[in-house]
């Protein structure tokens, strides 16, 4: 199993949150640092990690490493 580390930010346009291009990071610390920097300039940002198996295509549980600001409902598998 490998682990992907992703930072996803959101920009506010009017009353809508627009998904920015996700950023892949090399480790959890980098993802948290980048999310922390984006927190000051974006409406919302999350840093996540998720294990995956390249051979089978299976994904493990998604883990939230950092979460700042407004995040769209369902963006990280929750409904709030």
C-alpha positions in Angstrom: 0.0 0.0 0.0 1.1 3.5 -0.8 -0.2 6.8 0.7 -1.3 9.8 -1.2 -1.1 13.2 0.5 -3.4 15.9 -1.0 -4.2 19.5 -0.3 -7.5 20.7 -1.6 -8.4 24.4 -1.4 -11.6 26.2 -2.2 -12.2 29.8 -3.5 -15.4 31.6 -2.8 -17.2 33.2 -5.8 -20.3 34.9 -4.6 -22.0 32.4 -2.4 -20.4 29.3 -4.0 -17.2 27.5 -3.1 -15.2 26.6 -6.2 -12.7 23.7 -6.0 -9.2 24.7 -6.8 -6.6 22.3 -8.4 -5.5 19.7 -5.8 -1.9 19.7 -4.9 -0.1 16.4 -4.3 2.5 16.4 -1.5 5.3 14.0 -0.6 4.4 13.5 3.1 1.9 14.5 5.8 4.1 17.3 7.2 4.3 19.0 3.7 0.5 18.7 3.3 -0.1 20.3 6.6 2.3 23.1 6.0 0.8 23.9 2.6 -2.7 23.8 4.0 -1.7 26.2 6.7 -0.3 28.6 4.1 -3.5 28.4 2.0 -5.7 29.0 5.1 -4.8 32.7 4.9 -5.6 33.2 1.2 -8.5 30.8 0.5 -12.0 30.4 1.7 -11.3 26.9 2.9 -8.6 24.2 2.6 -8.2 20.6 3.7 -5.1 18.3 3.8 -5.9 14.6 3.6 -4.1 11.3 3.3 -5.3 8.1 1.9 -3.7 4.7 1.4 -4.2 3.0 -1.9 -3.1 -0.2 -3.6 -1.8 0.4 -7.2 -2.3 -3.3 -8.2 -5.9 -3.7 -7.0 -7.1 -0.2 -7.1 -8.4 -0.4 -3.6 -8.5 2.6 -1.4 -8.1 2.8 2.4 -9.9 5.2 4.8 -9.5 8.9 4.1 -7.8 10.8 7.0 -8.1 14.5 7.5 -4.7 16.0 8.5 -5.8 19.6 8.6 -9.0 21.6 7.9 -9.4 25.3 7.8 -12.3 27.6 6.8 -15.3 26.7 4.7 -15.4 23.2 3.2 -18.3 22.2 1.0 -20.7 19.5 2.4 -19.6 16.1 1.3 -16.1 17.2 0.2 -14.4 14.8 2.7 -17.0 12.1 2.8 -19.1 13.8 5.5 -22.5 15.3 5.1 -22.2 18.5 7.2 
